[in-house]
Amino acid sequence: MPRPEHPPRRAVTGVTYRNDTVHYTVAVPAGAKELTVSMDGLDEGSQTRWWAFAPTGGSGEKSAAGTIYCYNGYLDGYGCDPKRRTYAKPAAGVWELVVEARRTSPLWANPYALTAGVS
């Protein structure tokens, strides 16, 4: 029996408001090599990020101090790439991606485009 194909890329557009969050889910099949997430479509000055949570509920982000501040438009990402990250050997199951705008974002409404893909 042939191995099933990984799900196609999932792309969403939306708006998150200052100090607010929006939640998305991505199914990651067993045997996936990478989960890649990217964010663009941001307005100038927007301080917006995504945060990945593994199926276990734990953070998928590295524990480096900079990732907690990994916002576009804030401290140049603080040592983290706020536009694109790849999670190697992601756990199989449903991952949660939380998009949020900082409470100090100069914009009230922060549009974005979020894309996730599994390979």
N, C-alpha and C positions, 0 to 999 in steps of 0.2 A: 504494500500500500504506500503511495507517495506521501511524503511529509507535507502537512498543510502549510500553506503560505502564511507568512506573518501578516498581521493586519496592515492595511495601508496607513499612510501618514494621516494623522488627524489634525485638522487646522480649524481654529475658531477665532472669531473676532469678538471683541466686547469692550466694555467700559467698566473700570472699577473706580470708585470714588475715594477721595482722600480718607485714609484710616478705615478702609473697607476691604473685603475679600470676596473673591469669586472662586468657586471650586469646580474642577473638572476631573474626570477619571479616564485612565488609559489602561486597557487590558494588555498585559505582557505575557506571552505564551512561554511555556517551559522551553529551555534551550536557547532563548534569545541571547544574542551577543551584546547588544547595546540598546539603550533607550536614549534617544537624542531629543532634546527640547530646545526650541529657540523662540525668542520673542522679538518682534519688531512692530512697526506701525505706531510707535509712540510719538506723541506730540513733544515738541521741544520743551525742555524743562521738567517733563514728567519724571517722577521718582517712583517707578513701578518695578516689581520683581515677581518671579514665581518661586515657589518652594516645593520640592518634591517629597512625597511621603511614600515609603515602600508599603507593600501589602500588610506587613506586620504592624503598621502604624508608626514605626520609627522614621526618623528623617533619612532621606536618601542623600542629603547633602553631606559633603565632607565636614569633618569637625573643626576645620581650620577657622580661626577667629574671624577671618574676612567674610565667610559665606553668610553670616547673619546680616551683614550690611550689603549684600550683593544686589543693590538697586541700580537700575539705569538712572543716569542723571544725578547720582549721589556718590561723592568721593571716588569717582571713576571706577566704581564696582568694588573698591576696597580690596583689590587683589583677587577678585573672583570675576569671571566673565558673565556679566548680566544679560548678554544677548544669546549665548548658546552654551549648553553644557551637555556632556555625554556621560551616562551612567553605565559603566561596564558591568557585564554579567548581572543584569538586574534580576531580582527575585521574580519568579513567576507569580502572577496574580494581578489584582487591580491596584494600580498606582494612583495616588491622588496628587493633582497639581493645583496648588493654591496661588492665585494671582492676587497681589495686594499692592496698594499705593500707600506710601509712607504718610503718616499723619501730618508731616511737615511738607508734603509735596505742594509746590506753588500752584498746581492746577487742582480744581475741584473734581473735574471729570477727566479720567486718564484712559484714553482709548489704547487698545493693544491688539496685536495678532499673535496668537500662541500656536506653535506647531510642534507636534510630538510624532516621532516615528520609531519603529522597532525594527531592528535587523538581526 
